[in-house]
Structure formats: structure tokens, C-alpha cells
Amino acid sequence: MTFVPPTFRPLHEGWTLSAAALPDGAPDGLAAALADGVPAVVPGEAHLDLRRAGLIADPFDGDNEAAQQWVGDTAWRFTTTFAWSDDGAARHDLVAHGLDTVATVELNGVAVGRAENMHRSYRWDVREALREGENTLTVTFAAPVPEAAARAARDGALPRTNHHEYNQLRKMACSFGWDWGIDVAGAGIWKPVGLDAWSGVRVAAVRPLVDVVPGAEGGHDGLLTVHVEIERDGVRPDADVPLVVTVTDPDGEALHASGTVPAGETSAVVLATVTDVRRWWPVGHGDQPLYGVEVTASAGADVAAWSGRVGFRTVEVDTTPDAAGAPFVLKVNGEPVLVRGANWIPDHAFLTEIDRDRYARRVADALEANVNLLRVWGGGIYESDDLYDLADERGLLMWQDFLFACAAYDEGPAMRAEIEAEARENVTRLAPHPSLVIWNGNNENTWGSVDWGWAGRLEGRGWGDAYYSELLPRVLAELDPTRPYSPASPYSFGDYRHPNDERYGTMHVWDVWNRADYTVYARYKPRFVSEFGFQAPPAWSTLTAVVHDEPLDPFGPQMLVHQKANLGNAKLERGWQGHLPDPTTITDWHWTTQLNQAHAIRFGVEHFRSLTPHNTGTILWQLNDNWPVVSWAAVDFDEHRKPLWHALRAAYAPRLATLQPRASDAARAAAWEGLEPEPDTLALVLVNDTGEPYAGTFTVTREAFDGTVLAKATLEAAVPARGAATLTVPADVAAFGDPAAEVVVAEPDDAAAGFATAYRHGAEVVDQRLDPAPLQVRAEATDGGCLLHVTATSYARDVFCPVDVVDPAATVDDGMVTVRAGRAVTLRVTSGVGAPDAFAAAVRCANDLLLPPEGTRP
């Protein structure tokens, strides 16, 4: 979105990487290998250059992470030479859009700038340091791990999670490692760097803010308020600078508005009104029309310009207290949006490896899983305009954290100045994007200040609240008052409330996973869940490409390198207890843990959504991975959609049917005052997150696994648009005669209604008398892959084909499908090399975990 003027000259060629200072313990021979430098790619990162030069192995492979810790202990120097000739421009600025992180910049041996923050850009006037002919540019980075530790020693350490002092630097927190992330804190010129030659006037910043007001004949008009900041070259400081704003609608029709930056001033506001505007809507609520915006500023013959896009919509979050506490209701154009979200982390541990195409594939992963919002988590980055542009175009809502995560942060003047600078720049940069609907102050820091024992460790120092309660709201009030702001996630929107109180605002649910069975999700009645999740390994091909333990074992040394959560694989084992049989082979361990992750999240999502409208949203932790790892992700690093992704797609369907335990009126009346009554009935809950009401019937049956109908009822349903309805299942249908061999099924009588079949089991898989081999699979070759025709001879739970075990590049269109006796489904596999019969042989279901040891798959 940021306009790069025609005079900007990227300096991306001819770079070399060398070590300014190697630590003790660096590999033998490294100093000699780096003496003359190795080729470096800019934008890029030191790890990647070392890998290309053959000086390190793949950081993601095996246990290379530990062997390469010296990279983060090294001060790195990037150097290039370039030719320059004076073109007569009044100003020649060196512009660094992203330096990671603490850096000294020299031009021809003269120090011209210093950077302290990877989350902002820097601009230095270098006209006096340039010389005709060859010039040498050097960027020297302080070793990030020792630098962070030195600042902690100098200023006093502050509470944090993880093992490095990441909160001492304005560097991507998860580059130092996280409970899903590899520790590859390094250095690099991670965004474009170059020379900007200009005269007269430069457009320094543009903030086009939108509003929508009633128009003629029931329509709407769009109000565009364009804030323009300029910089003058000092030659003509007393001249007016005319501004022209051109707004182009989706059909190419343009309107123009003008303004002036008065002499001696550096900013102005230009207003434009778009009559009968086409409003921008989230996915599932309407279209996403985008309007082009171009700004030109003139100083005599010198013209500077900026261009971008906007979408006209209003956005707010309603936290008005009600009888149950206080909700968290996101509204776009005045219409409540039921959030079906996923948390987003950087999509690669090395940020420069993420291109627009990779972002586009992740956006597709989100939208095809029925996700309508991504929360950009505060331990990563202010995300790329590529991601935001794609979200604008597809209607995917974006929630952006400011970059504070799971730690206390220094409130001293130097840190405060950097944080204000990064906030101002990124609020301005992201302001045009209609998909951005929430700014959030921090991730879990407010919660941490209450529950994580910080008080005694702070010794009276601030922990960052001055940013969340004062600085950031002030910056947003000045620069972008059009979007709501939440001080934290979780946050309860009130004085003296616990920040993670389920009755108010947003909450995080982490006792499930850390210590509780996933059925504990059902004990919560949150207003909005902005984090919750459960782990599983990545796809088999992703895992085995980087873990080489012989034999492969859940607690093997390399396996544990790729499991960053504390006692993570032990928690996986605890998590399946009572739900699934103990696996006897590594392949069954892999399937068991992936299946249990999918079951846990499906259970939680369906419960939370069944509370609509008391609950107005869930944001799963997490959509994606940044390296090959056992994690909470739905899509692994190699871009395979795990069973969780398929379960999430079903649970996040705009129209959801779910069978849930509920307390009857009699149970509620009998409950002691102030106590929650125990569930004693079964209800069919219908959630309708579409713009059309639903009226129809459901057939609810209790069936044996062989398909025999044991009881049956028809339920009449009427569900408002963006609403929910609860229907009581008759007792004779709901009451299991043999819980281990029966299932309650609720099926819409109109298959086109958009509701999928709902199931309620009387027992967990481990206790069910399921046929361990209920599937017949016939493969049919097609152009580009095959069709798998899967027929169930008995009730089959969670049919899934892990296509990557045949072809790591293969994909399958469906999964985690339950098939009743005598019924069939067809799975479409896309693959250029896999044999159809091999895919057929790979098909699994929950039932096959019940095979006796001698019948277990190898």
C-alpha cells in the first residue's frame, strides 16, 4: 500500500555477509570462510545467506537448531558497493524499510544512522556522505541474543516467557523461540533499502480514513477524509503545496477533490464524498468493492504521489454491560458479525521467505475453513500489505495486535520513543485497509500482570500498562479513530475485573491443553474466546522430513526438538486418555494425536457456537506454523491441511447443527440458588450465521452401528438470520439403550439447507464397539489424481486420507467425514505421481485404532 516514488532506487544487488564479531564456540574455520564475505540476498536474513553458502545446514532439520545458536550470538555485517552520480535532486535520502534489529549504518565509512527497531523504517539524509562514482554501504548488526541480555543486565530483567530476554528489543518476539517456534534470532535487512532522490516536496504519509452516512433514497454516501503529510526540501518552505485526491470506483469512474498545504505547514486534510457508495462487507455478509485513492502534491515542477485503496464501511465493538456481564460484539456497517476466527503467526520463521503467493494460499486455507477473521498475534509482526491486500479483496477480517506478548515491557523514555514511532508508522500504513477492524494492545500481558507473579519481580517498575492504557489509545485517537481498540487479549473491559473473566469481553482458555481434559470446554460460557487450542503433530511427510530418530519415537531426541511446548508430548498422551485407545505403533501415535486434536477443537467450537448469541466469537489457536513442528496449527508448515482443518471447516460452517447437553426447565428449577443445573436433556442447537432465516425439519434418530433405527422423531425448526435456535430431542431418542453401540443422528430433511448432519455418541471411541475395519474403498483414476469411493459396512467415524504418505504434494478435498452403515462418500485426490490404489490403502478412520495389535497397520 505504501507508494514507492519513481526516484526510489533499491540497493539490493552486490551484498556480502561477514562476521563483525564471532562468539566463542563458533564452528572451526568459520572466520576464514567469512573473511572475504559470502554473497548475501537483500531483502534477506543472515541464516539464509549462511545456508546458501553451505556454512550451515537447514536450520529446521534434525537438531540443527541447537548447533546453530552461535548465529544469534554473532554480530553480522552486510556490505555493498554502488555507483552514484549527482542528478541535481535537492535531497538524497537513504531509506531502510526494515532492519533487524540493532544496527549501525555507514556510508563510505561515515556513520549516517542507527536503528533500534525492526518494526519501523528509517530515513537519513545522506547527501553529504555520497560521492561521485563508487560508494560503499555497510550495515552492522549487534548480536541479538547478547544484546538483549546486556540490556537486561544494564536496566534490569523484566518478567517474560521463554528463555531469551526478547522483551528488551523491538525485535520479533518469536524469533527467539516460542512454544511452537524455532529459536533463530538472527539479523538481516528484511525489507527494501535504497536511495530516495527528490526535490521540492515528498509525500511523507497518507491516511485515508473512511466513514459511511445515510444518503439519498435510503442509500449510503461514503466520506473519505484524507490526511496528508509532506516533507519539503528546504528550498521552497514558504510556498503553498496544492494537493489533488482522486477516488476511482470499481467501475473506473473517478472523482477529484483538492486541498492545500499552506506555506510553512507540513500537513493538510482533503475531504471527498462518494455518493451512493458501495459498502465493503466481510465474507458472508456482502461484497468487497474497493476504491482507488491517489494523492498528488506539487511544488512547482516537482510532483510527488501516493496511491492505495480503501473500502467504505463502519466498524465498532459493542461491550455495553448486560445482565450476563459484558459482550464483545463486532459490528460492521452496524451489523453484528459472529466471529469464526483463527490466530495468525508469521508464516515462516524467516520472514523474507514469505511471498504474496504463500500469503494467498494461507488466506485460501482460512476462507475454505469458513474462517472469517484472522487475529495477527502480538509476538510476530505488523503484517505485510500483501496479506492485508488479500484480506481486503476476499472479505477476511483482520485483528492486529500491537507487538507485545507474554512479558513485561520497559516504560523508560528510549523504549517509549521507539514504541511510539513504530505505532505511528504502522497505524498510518495499515489505515487504508478495510479488512483491519480491531487494534489490540497486547497478548496476555494484562493477564500476566495479575496471575503470573510479576509484582515481586518488577520492584516497582512499570510493566507496559502505560502503553496499553495511555500511549496506544492516544496514538489511535489521533491517527485512526475509526477503528475500535482493545487494550489486551484477554480483557474484561472494566476496572478491578480479572482480565480473563469469562463473563466479560474476551478470554483465553488454556487449562484445556495444559492440564484439563478437552470436555472441560463445556464448563465455560464465555462471551468471546480469542485463544484456545489443542496440539498434534504435522502431516507425516512434514514430520519425517526433519525428524530422523531411529526408531521414530514420540520422545526421541529429534522429535522433542520439534515439540516446543513444555511436556508437550506427555500432554498429547494425557489428552487422548479416556477418548482413544493407546497407540501401539508410531503411525498409530501420529493418527491418534491428530484425531484427538480434531475431536478436541470440534468439541470446543461446537459448544461455544451453541451459546450464540451469548457467545459472539471464537478465535482458534492457531491457523498456521512457522516451521515443521508439533503444534496447535490447522495447516502445517509444508502447507498440509491436518485433520483439525477439516474438523474446523465443519464446525465453522455458516449453518451449524450440533447436539448438545442442556438442562431442562425442571433441572433449572431444582438447582440450588446460584448453582448451574446439571444437563439432563439433549438439544439440537441450530446456529444460522447467514443473512437468510431458516425454516425446516430435522429427522433425529437413535441408531445402532449397523444402521438399525431404534428411535426416531421429527423436529420443526425456525432459526432467524444471524441467530440460533434450541430444540429439545425427545427422551426416547436421546436416551441410549447401549451407549457403546449407538449414536444419535440429526439430519436436515432438506439437504440444500446448508446444515450438515450432527452426531452425538454415547461413549468415546475407546469404549465403543465399533467395527475396526468398516470401510470398502475403490479407487478411480482421473486426470490429475483419483477419486476414492468409500463405502461403510458399519458406522465409521472420521474417515480421513493422509494423502501425503503417498505423495507429499498431494491434496484431498474432504476429510474427517463420518459415514453411516450402508452409505458412501467420495474423496477427490489431486496428485501428479501417486498411484490410486496407494491412496485407497492409506484411508483411515477412528475405528481402525481399535484393531488388535496383530491387526494394527505397520
C-alpha positions, 0 to 999 in steps of 0.5 A: 500500500505504501507508494514507492516514488519513481526516484526510489532506487533499491540497493539490493544487488552486490551484498556480502555477509561477514562476521563483525564479531564471532562468539566463542564456540563458533564452528572451526574455520568459520572466520576464514570462510567469512573473511572475504564475505559470502554473497548475501540476498537483500531483502534477506536474513543472515541464516539464509545467506549462511545456508546458501553458502553451505556454512550451515545446514537447514536450520529446521532439520534434525537438531540443527537448531541447537548447533546453530545458536552461535548465529544469534550470538554473532554480530553480522555485517552486510556490505555493498558497493554502488555507483552514484552520480549527482542528478541535481535532486535537492535531497538524497535520502537513504531509506531502510524499510526494515532492519533487524534489529540493532544496527549501525549504518555507514556510508563510505565509512561515515556513520549516517544512522542507527536503528533500534527497531525492526518494526519501523523504517528509517530515513537519513539524509545522506547527501553529504556522505555520497560521492561521485562514482563508487560508494560503499554501504555497510550495515552492522548488526549487534548480536541479538541474543547478547544484546538483549541480555546486556540490556537486561543486565544494564536496566534490569530483567523484566518478567517474560516467557521463554528463555531469551530476554526478547522483551528488551528489543523491538525485535520479533518476539518469536524469533527467539523461540516460542512454544511452537517456534524455532529459536533463530534470532538472527539479523538481516535487512528484511525489507527494501533499502535504497536511495530516495532522490527528490526535490521540492516536496515528498509525500511523507504519509497518507491516511485515508480514513473512511466513514459511511452516512445515510444518503439519498433514497435510503442509500449510503454516501461514503466520506473519505477524509484524507490526511496528508503529510509532506516533507519539503526540501528546504528550498521552497518552505514558504510556498503553498503545496496544492494537493489533488485526491482522486477516488476511482470506483470499481467501475473506473469512474473517478472523482477529484477533490483538492486541498492545500498545504499552506506555506510553512505547514507540513500537513493538510486534510482533503475531504471527498464524498462518494455518493451512493457508495458501495459498502465493503462487507466481510465474507458472508455478509456482502461484497468487497468493492474497493476504491482507488485513492491517489494523492498528488502534491506539487511544488512547482515542477516537482510532483510527488504521489501516493496511491492505495485503496480503501473500502467504505464501511463502519466498524465498532465493538459493542461491550455495553454491560448486560445482565450476563456481564459484558459482550464483545460484539463486532459490528460492521456497517452496524451489523453484528458479525459472529466471529469464526476466527483463527490466530495468525503467526508469521508464516515462516520463521524467516520472514523474507521467505514469505511471498504474496503467493504463500500469503494467498494460499494461507488466506485460501486455507482460512476462507475454505475453513469458513474462517472469517477473521484472522487475529495477527498475534502480538509476538510476530509482526505488523503484517505485510500489505500483501496479506492485508491486500488479500484480506481486503479483496476476499472479505477476511477480517483482520485483528492486529495486535500491537507487538507485545506478548507474554512479558513485561515491557520497559516504560523508560523514555528510549523504549517509549520513543521507539514504541511510539514511532513504530505505532505511528508508522504502522497505524498510518500504513495499515489505515487504508485497509478495510479488512483491519477492524480491531487494534489490540494492545497486547497478548496476555500481558494484562493477564500476566500482570495479575496471575503470573507473579510479576509484582515481586519481580518488577520492584516497582517498575512499570510493566507496559500498562502505560502503553496499553492504557495511555500511549496506544489509545492516544496514538489511535485517537489521533491517527485512526479513530475509526477503528475500535481498540482493545487494550489486551487479549484477554480483557474484561473491559472494566476496572478491578475485573480479572482480565480473563473473566469469562463473563466479560469481553474476551478470554483465553482458555488454556487449562484445556491443553495444559492440564484439563481434559478437552470436555472441560470446554463445556464448563465455560460460557464465555462471551468471546474466546480469542485463544484456545487450542489443542496440539498434534503433530504435522502431516507425516511427510512434514514430520519425517522430513526433519525428524530422523530418530531411529526408531521414530519415537514420540520422545526421541531426541529429534522429535522433542526438538520439534515439540516446543511446548513444555511436556508437550508430548506427555500432554498429547498422551494425557489428552487422548486418555479416556477418548482413544485407545493407546497407540501401539505403533508410531503411525498409530501415535501420529493418527491418534494425536491428530484425531484427538486434536480434531475431536478436541477443537470440534468439541470446543467450537461446537459448544461455544457456537451453541451459546450464540448469541451469548457467545459472539466469537471464537478465535482458534489457536492457531491457523498456521506454523512457522516451521515443521513442528508439533503444534496447535496449527490447522495447516502445517508448515509444508502447507498440509491441511491436518485433520483439525482443518477439516474438523474446523471447516465443519464446525465453522460452517455458516449453518451449524447443527450440533447436539448438545447437553442442556438442562431442562426447565425442571433441572433449572428449577431444582438447582440450588440458588446460584448453582448451574443445573446439571444437563439432563436433556439433549438439544439440537442447537441450530446456529444460522450465521447467514443473512437468510432465516431458516425454516425446516425439519430435522429427522433425529434418530437413535441408531445402532452401528449397523444402521438399525433405527431404534428411535426416531422423531421429527423436529420443526425448526425456525432459526432467524438470520444471524441467530440460533435456535434450541430444540429439545430431542425427545427422551426416547431418542436421546436416551441410549439403550447401549451407549457403546453401540449407538449414536444419535443422528440429526439430519436436515430433511432438506439437504440444500439447507446448508446444515450438515448432519450432527452426531452425538455418541454415547461413549468415546471411541475407546469404549465403543464397539465399533467395527475396526475395519468398516470401510470398502474403498475403490479407487478411480483414476482421473486426470490429475489424481483419483477419486476414492469411493468409500463405502461403510459396512458399519458406522465409521467415524472420521474417515480421513486420507493422509494423502501425503504418505503417498505423495507429499504434494498431494491434496484431498478435498474432504476429510474427517467425514463420518459415514453411516452403515450402508452409505458412501462418500467420495474423496477427490485426490489431486496428485501428479505421481501417486498411484490410486490404489496407494491412496485407497490403502492409506484411508483411515478412520477412528475405528481402525485404532481399535484393531488388535495389535496383530491387526494394527497397520505397520 
